[in-house]
Amino acid sequence: MTDSSRDSILYDPALPSLPSVALEVLELASREDVDLRDFERAIERDQAISIRILRTVNSSYYGLGKPCGSIRQAISYLGVKTLKALVLGFSLERAVDGGDEDQLTFDFLSYWRRCFLSATAMRALATRTGYLEAEEAFIAGLVQDVGMIALWRVEGDRYLQVLDMCDGLQDRLVELERRHFEIDHASLAAELTRRWRFPESISDLTEHHHHAFPRLDERRPIRRMGRLAVAIVDVLERQDGDRAAAIGELSELSTEWFGFDRSDLLQVVQETVKEARDLARALNIDAGRMPSVESLLHRARRLLEELPGDDLPVPDRDDRERTLDEVTGLPDRSALLADLESCFHETVHDPNHMFGCDLSLLLVGVDEVRRINERVGDLAGDSAIAHVSECIRDAVKDQPGIFGAYRFVGAEIAVIVRYVDEESITRLGDSIRERIACTPIRIQARPDSSDFLVVKSTIGISVHRSKGDGGSTGSPAELLGAAMCAVTEGRRTGGDQVVMYRETDPDSSSRLAG
């Protein structure tokens, strides 16, 4: 690249610039003898960033035991490194997305999703390998694609055409950038981070994060860590049909470079998506729909089973044949029906469980989906259902007796529970309902608007006992039908409640109001 061509981009006034508070915080963080009061004063000079930091610190993402009311407390609770990352995140949003109508032409949803996935993948890998401070790795992942914004700001529609040509493949994008602009977004991001006085380790990671695997210096494990994080994000962002070769390569590299076994790799992938989703919520930055963890891991396990090695269990034939719902990533209706049949069969032949309900079904129905679609747009209903499925996953995680969660039909998700007493099942249903109602979601269903929605749900519960009576259902079909009746009854009386089906007297259904 000629010096004049390079300078025409590097010194273009349209390039993103960080707010002065971010530059000052980065400079203070580099000092060994810094006074924490200097941090406090620097951040408080930017009221907008101060307010966003306090909101984020008090969010469920950090889970503080008591409210944080000042920047000084935030520094005390989180430490300088974490606070630096928060300031940078908010500053980057301001630098790359000023709210101009022209910016609607750039796909900011995909951009921020990739940023958050990259940042959390880098932090997960840094935590496991110890080659770099976790928050420093997080920042490197957060800024490594800022060169895309820079090229778009300078080149406009020409760059958007190049983005279309790459078809979502980042390595191909780098090649096209070099061909059309004589510089790629990784090199440009490195130049910007040096201009912003970031640590050289971050600039170096940024510059090399798209270098081909054979070019990476084997003595530079930090670069390999950055390249592996990119490979993880590429797998997450690819369409299902393109993932097979990428997952195989990912498995080989993680083992060769860092000694990860397959379970380690899958854990990193799962942690990356969950943390990215939580981060987007905490920062209140719309990153679109994150990849489905369950759907991805289901496919990844299948693909990895075809590779040499025996450290992952081989699922049975029924598990291989089941399909996953595209919206929620949960097993679909056919899997629910098959598992209900299997569980019923086992209760007949298993005399060891003499307590509780042998089998229970919770049917979670999303309330007023039609109204949500009419208010926000046709895609809003799917977003609400996906949100509810995530709330259910969080609520049932580590709970005893959970057999599985499934997408049933329409706006309903089912949960099979085994060998849990009726009182505990009802408490679980109410905890699911409360979690759904207490976590509003931001939905961008139209190009020019977004809405925060509070989603409500009605949950029907039915039970089967192999011994005794008192409201027990006698077959899988009856169990499912009873749960559906309970949901219908709950919606008829206002919704947003948990209803326990009573076979002897439907009008006496037990309800816990929301």
PyMOL commands that set and color helices and strands:
alter all, ss='L'
color gray80, all
select helices_A, chain A and resi 3-10+20-29+36-44+47-57+71-78+80-96+101-105+108-129+134-143+146-155+157-166+170-181+185-195+200-208+213-215+221-237+240-258+262-283+293-305+317-321+333-349+369-376+380-396+422-437+476-492+506-508
alter helices_A, ss='H'
color red, helices_A
select strands_A, chain A and resi 357-366+402-407+412-420+441-446+449-453+457-464+497-500+510-513
alter strands_A, ss='S'
color yellow, strands_A
deselect
rebuild
show_as cartoon
